[in-house]
Amino acid sequence: MRNLYLRIFLSFWIAMVLVLSFTVMATLWLDDQRAQHEQTRQDQLAREASSVLAEQGVPGLREWLARESPRAAPDRLFVLDQHGNDLLGRHVPDFLRARFGRGSAAAAAAANASAAPPGAPPGAPADLPPDARDVRWLSQLVAPGDQVYALSLQRLRRGPRGLFSSAQTPLITAVTTLLVSTIVCFLLARYLSDPIRHLRAATRSIAAGDLGVRVSGLLGTRRDELALLALDFDVMAERLRGLLESHRTLLRDVSHELRSPLARLQIALGLARRPQANLEQEFDRIERETGRLDELIGEILSLSRLDDPAHTLLAERVNLEELLETLLDNARVEAEPRAITIHASTSAGLSVEGDRELLFRAIENVLRNALSFSPDGAAVQLSANAQAGQAVVRISDQGPGVPPAALERIFEPFFCVAKARDRDSGGYGIGLAITARVAALHGGSVRARNIPDGGLEVEILLPLHQPKA
């Protein structure tokens, strides 16, 4: 059976039918046991009453009834004379008086005589057919003078009457059980399977290329596990849409970035083929463009490896003070020709755990970016300290800054605030994307903000190294 809806429906329906059927059978069995117990008890009382009536007469029977009635409570014990009156003068219910023989002891005696077993001794209690109401048995008592009395034990404490009062009760109960269980299980199975059907339809839509489909809005106000699953599905669909859009943008940008150096290479080759061309100059141009192309492809490959879920880090303890000192030595070589000053402040003993080469490159990308966009003679600030269990590396420049709307997008691959200016600086918009990926792989983050006095500040947050106990 492959239909989940039908499986749920039949499972709950069969379970409910079995439970209700067992309940009905158990109730009928208990009711039968109780009726047998009541019959046995009334038979015992009838034998005692017959014995008292035979030995002590009606006065003795009246005394016995007065003594046994309190013991029978909460049930009510009656002994009726031939006129249908109780020997103790108590009120006799109308249905009991009518059952006794429509007001005549003779009718009751005749009914009892016909119900008595053949060969029963005189004075033995005889049972009348069970009544449809609270009195199940009327036991006949015969006095020595052939006077007929009837004993009745009226049960007062009962459950709802009529449920188990007829021979058709099992059939009615079975039909009711099937009807109710069918409706309940149908609604329950539909309630459980509807979200799954919506999820299946949405999955097919995504497989067909429609990444805008959402499921949670179709479930109304549900807040159960299936609703949470629908929310997770929507998050997944949105993530897939973002990734696909990012990959499309990346493919478009890569194509554009590769086309530019290739076009310059073609121009350089064309110039080199001219008569009387300066081959040395053209070869230098070809070498520069080839280097740029190689650098671009290397950055794209690095970004691709960092995006690979199977990528694993080489975890080791990295002393940030030593790492930044090496980085500063390289950066000052690039800053000196432009008279840019780098001010560094690093807390002693600051260390993180991760891949040293990746961390070096991530911080270097931000620092080189700051040097590229700082004017000649400006100052670049570099600091590293501990804050709230994290190592915070701050790099700020005195450049033009970034429009507020682009502060988060500068960490996307190939995003450039001003493409012409970035091309002049030699950047491709991948360095900051690599920095963001490296920080995320190390359990950290990166963020940027504009400095009020001018410039951009980038913060790289990394978890501090925790010594093993």
Protein Blocks (a to p, Z undefined) as FASTA:
>chain_A
ZZlklmmmmmmmmmmmmmmmmmmmmmmmmmmmmmmmmmmmmmmmmmmmmmmmmmnommlm
mmmmmmmmmmmpmbdcddddfkopafklpacdfklmmmnngopaklmmmmmmmmpcghia
ehiacdddddfblblbdcddddfkopacddddddfbdcdehjlmcfklmmmmmmmmmmmm
mmmmmmmmmmmmmmmmmmmmmmmmmmnopakbcfklmnojafbfklmmmmmmmmmmmmmm
mmmmmmmmmmmmmmmmmmmmmmmmmmmmmmmmpghiafklmmmmmmmmmmmmmmmmmmmm
mmmmmmpmkbccddddddfklmmmmmmmmmmmmmmmnopacdddddehiacdddfklmmm
mmmmmmmmmmmmpcehiacddddddeehiacdddddfbebjafklmmmmmpghiafblml
mmmnopahlmmmmmmmmmmmnopacdddddfkgpaddddddddddddZZ
